[in-house]
Amino acid sequence: MKKKAKAFGRRKFLETSAALATAPLGLSGKEARETSRATSGKTKLAMVGTGSRGTGMWGRSLVRDYSDQLEFVALCDANQKRVEYAKNYIGIDVPLYKAGEFVKMILDTKPDKVIVTTTDCFHAKYVKLALEHGCDVICEKPLVTEAQQGQEILDAEKKSGKKITTTFNARFGNSSEEIKKVLSSGVLGKIISAEFQEYLDVSHGASYFRRWHGKKQYSGSLLVHKASHHFDQMNWWLEADPEIVNAFGGVSFYGKNNSFRSTNCRACTFSSDCQFHWDITKDQRLMDLYVACEKEDGYLRDGCVWDNDIDTYDSMTTEIKYKNGVLLSYSLNAFMPYEGQRIAFNGEKGRLDIRVYQRQPWEVDYNAEYRLTQNFKETKTWTTTSGRGEHGGADKKLKDLIFLSDEPDPLHQLADSRAGVMSSLIGIAARTSIETGKPIRIDDLVQFPLVWDW
C-alpha cells in the first residue's frame, strides 16, 4: 500500500493547496502574457519552493546571468520567513505568496514559466496546476515520485499545449557528454550490456539522511531522487526505453543502525562520540535559510542520520532490461569513504570503461578517465577535466539551453516530460520491486506517447 505523504513544516502548503487544483481557470493568461513579453522582451518567471536549490541555482544565478532574457514576477513558499529571505538573497522585488496561493500567484502575475523546486513528492502537483493555468514548466528532478503522477502530468501537458522541461544537469557534465559522443560514434557497435556503480561518500551521502530525503514519502527514496539522474543518463546514452526492473535494497547503515540518536545535531548530547555530527552553525547561508526559519514550520535541516524513521535505502542494486535488449546492472551505496562512479558499456565490438572521480582521498589531475578496448585491437586511454562553475559547469550549459533561444542542442541534452517521467519510473519500479519482491514492468505503470524524438 502506498504511503500518503504527511505534511510537515514548510511543505504543508504544498499539500493543502492541492484543493486549488479544481479552482476555475479565470482569465485566460495567454493574451496578457504575450502583450507583456512583447513590451518587456523578457520571459516572466515565477517560482514555487525557495529552499537551497531554488534560491541558488534557479534564483540568484538566473538574475545574475540572464537578466536580459528573463525577469521574476513572484515567489511562493509556505514558510514566510524563508520566502522573504529568498527575495532578498535573489535580489528581486516581487510579490510573495503564502500557503495555498499558488493558483492566485499565477492569475495575479501571469508568468510565462513556473519553476518548481519544492519537496520531490509535490513536484507533480504544481507542474499540473501550472500547465492547467497556461504556463510552461521548468521542474527539478525527479519529475514525479509516484507512477500515477506521471500519467497525470503527461495528460495535462498534452491537453494544455504547454511544455515541461526537466532539469537533468547530469547530462551536461563533461564526462557525460564524452560518453554520449563515444557511444554515438558507433565504435562499440551494438551495445549488449552496461554497468553503473554510484558511490556517495560519508559527507555527501549522509547529507540526504539529515534532510527530508531520508523519508521515502517525501523523496520517493534515493532510487527516485538521486538515481533518477543516472537512469536518465543511461536512457539518453542508450536511446532506449526500460522494460523490466528488478531490485534489492535496504537501510543497512543509517537510521536504526546505531546505538544512539537525537532529533538533530545542534541538540545532540552525543556530538563528541558521533563521527557524523555536523555543525550547521558554520554555514551562514544555511543558518539564514533554514535555522532562522525553523520556528515557522519545525523543519530541522541538521536532522539526525540515526533517526529511527529513516526508510530511504542507503544500499541498493537494480537490474534493468531495456526494450532494445540491453541489460543494465546499477548500484548505489551512500556511505563510502570516497565519491564517484564506475560506468561501463559492453558492445559487440569492444568495451568502454569510465571512472569518474569526485571527492577522493587522493589527488587526481582530471575528473574522468576512459579506457576503450576494441576486440582484436589495442586499448586507447584518455581523460577529461571538469568544467568551471556549479556541478562542473553543467548548470550553466543547462540554463543556456533553456533561456538562450539561439543555443544549439546537437546532443539532444535538454530533457522533456517524457524523459523526466521515464527516469522516475525506473526508480519507482525499483522501489516497488524491493517492497514486493517481484520484478516490475514499466508498461504496467504508465501510458506513454508512442514516439520519442531523440
ABEGO torsion letter per residue (X at the ends): XBBBBBBBEAAAAAAAAAAAAABBAEBBAAAAAAAAAAAAGBBBBBBBEABAAAABAABAAAAAAAAAABBBABBBBABAAAAAAAAAAAGBBBBBBBBGAAAAAAAAAGBABBBBABBAAAAAAAAAAAAAAGBBBBBBOBABABAAAAAAAAAAAAAAGBBBBBBBAAAABAAAAAAAAAAAAGAAEBBABBBBBBBBBAAAAAAAAABAAABAAAAGEAAAAAAAAAAAAAAAAAGBBBABBBBBBBBAABEABBABBBABAAABAAAAABAABBBAAABAAAAAAAAAAAAAAGBBABBBAABAABABBABBBBBBBBAAGBBBBBBBBAABABBEBBBBBBBAAEBBBBBBBBBBABBBABABBBBBBBBGBBBBBBBBBBBBEBGGGAAAAAAAAAABAABBBAAGABBBAAAAAAAAAAAAAAAAAAAAGBBBBAAAABBBBABBBX
